[in-house]
Amino acid sequence: MRKGSRWLCMILAAGMLVASMPLSALAADYTYISSISIKVNVELEAGDEIDDGDDISIGNGSGSGTYVYTSGNKYSIESAQWATDKEVGIGDTPKIEIYLDPDTSGAKEYRFRSSYSSSSVSVSGGTFVSASRKGEQLKVVIKTKPIKGTYSEPEDLEWSNSKGRATWDEGDDSSGYFDVYLYRGNSTVKKLEAYKGTSYNFYPYMTKEGDYTFKVRTVPNPNDSDDIGKKSEWVESDDQYIDENEVSDGSGQDNSNGSTPSGGTTDVGWRQEGNTWYFRYPDGNYQKAGWLKWNDKWYFFDSAGKMLTGWQQSNGNWYYLGSSGDMKTGWIQSAGLWYYLNPNANGPEGAMIKNCWLTVNGKTYFINESGVMAEGWQQVEGNYYYFYPGDGSKAVNTSISGFVLDANGIWVH
């Protein structure tokens, strides 16, 4: 009996010793990987075939061809393969699946979190789609940058049965936008630039007797900010002869060149020279160095009178002007990031909102000092919040990957 008591005391003592040990001594010595960096080099051309599941090489950051690599020292790339099955065209962004292994060879092991947002995964040469843990591995899905190339030439140029109506087909790899020029002999009669469509009535411009032809080439979408497609070669139609009894009286002419901003004509109002727009007043002066409100839309001009597009700064505020020059308000996406432009006329209207909380349609967002909508985990005024990736709204009264957020969205330690 006494012997049995002795063994019981030893067991109890051992249990007390284990209980008194710090948890870190009982747990495995590992560290979660907080951020991921992946780089991809893609050499694809429009017309190339890729197959879902085909392997992609793993490189070291040098050389040619398509490969993925990383400079991270806490993980390595185990494999990569295409997640898209198609013949790629200009502007396509095929997906790639990449599997990462954590480094477990050192004194301290590394592990992946269950998932990662765009704020935690840096992708060079592509854009982040998703990341989730599969066993010990991390599966990362990315999209390549848009495939570049030269657009295909328009096809089947014809004069339709209706006199003066030009028609054509887009071709296999087209943006849907075209430069279309009408000629009488060697003289240029009418130009359409970045015209969207596959037919146009040139008859109102056939005011003189002669042989008329038209030329068409495919051009990039003027609303695309990325220079992903190059213009095709010109293609020319057959002749259409207009005799003196068939000439047009000129009625129905449109001086917009196919893409005039709303309001005005080419005599006064909006005038185009090449790819540049100007605004002329009836007294012959041009709008310069400032804002113009026309048909309830705002436009901005430089000191030479050129209508500006894209991001522009005025009186210390940033504004975004669309491809037609009109000032944008509300949410806009630029270079993959979201911004909010003041929609209120008592504003300044259209100015970029920066470094503040924002409530829109019942959802709360945070805009950082660069004007970018916050996504993922962010520290604001000393507290940590989670903003849903892509949506940007603040998470409240929930848990994200096991981390509890209160009614104000603050991470509860």
Disulfide bonds with the S-S distance in Angstrom:
none
